[in-house]
Amino acid sequence: MAKRLKNKAQTKPVGSPAAFAQAAECLKTLAHPVRLRMVQLLLHGRYTVGEIAEDCGIPDNVASDHLRLMQRCGFFTSEREGRRVYYRVAEPHLGNIMQCIEDKYLPRASRSAS
């Protein structure tokens, strides 16, 4: 068996089991088609629950549940203007994640239509 030579210039990436557990929980939260669409929408502007629900083809109360879950994870924030509550992205890294998803799973032509 040949000895494996260690490259002294190689650095080991940083990461703890606790940090990866937290990352996994966040990714599990994102791992839902409606939530991914919500992220995509909110990366392009702010929307009310009703607007998001209509776009996603789900009832308002279901959209609210999804939004509340995403807000608890720190992905979204909300702001009230009169009787309306608008949601927007709070976690800027969601843009990178969505870019990966769009590049892999959405044809270029259909992206500009959304």
N, C-alpha and C positions, 0 to 999 in steps of 0.2 A: 504494500500500500504506500502510495506516495504521500509525503508530508505536505500538508497544505500551508502555503506561505501566506502570512498576513501582510497585507499592504499597509504600511505605516501611514500613508497619506489618506487612506480610507477612513471616514468618520462614521460612526454608528448613529443612525437617526434617533432622535429623542422621542420618547413615548412611554407612558406608564399604563398599566392595566386600567387604572381608574379613569385616565383621560380617554382611552379607547372605549371604555364602557359608556362614558358620557357621549362620545361621538356616535356610538352605535344607537343609543336611545334617540338622538336627534335624527339620525338617518331613518330609523324606524318610523318616526313621526312623519317624515317627508314621503315615505314609501306608500303613497296612496294616490291614485290618478287624479282625484278631485283636488287634493292638496297641492299636487304638482302644478295643476292648472292655475290654482289660486296664486301660487308663487309667481308663475309666469305672468299672470295679469298684473299683480301688484308690483312687479319689477318695472312695469311700464306706466304706472300711475297709481292714484288712490281711488278706491271704489267703496261703495256702501255694501252692506250685506245683501240687499236686494239685487243690486247690479251683479255681484259675484254669483249669487244663487241662480239668477237668470242665465248667465253665461255658462255655468256648469250644468244647468238642467236639473237642479235639485231644489227642494223646498228651502225657504229662508231659515227655518229652525235647524236644518241639517247643516247648512252653510255656517250658521252661527256656531254650532258645535265644533266644526272643523277649524274655524277661525280662532275660537277660544283656545283650542288645543295648541295651535301654532303660536298663539300669543303667549301662552304659558311657557313655551320653549324659547321665547325671546326672538322668534322669527318676525313677528309683526307687532306694530303698535296701532293704537286707534286714537282718533281725536273726534270730539263731538263738535258739530257746528249746528246750532239750533236743535232740531229734532233728528238730524242725520248723524250717523257715526261713520267716519271714513277710516279705512284700514290702509296701511302702507307697510312696506318692508322695513324692518329695523335691523336685520342682519345682512350687511353688504356682501358677505361671502355666498349668499344664496344665488347671486348673479353668476358666480363661477360654476356652481353646481348645475344651474339651469342651462348654462352654455354647454356643458358636457352632455347633458341629456338631449338638448336640441341637436347638437352636432351628430350624436349617435343615432337618435330615433326619429327625428323630424326632417323630412325632405325640405330642402331650401325653399322651394316654391310655396309650400304650405305655411312656412314660418311667417312670411310677409303678410299672409292673409289673416293671421290671428291677431 
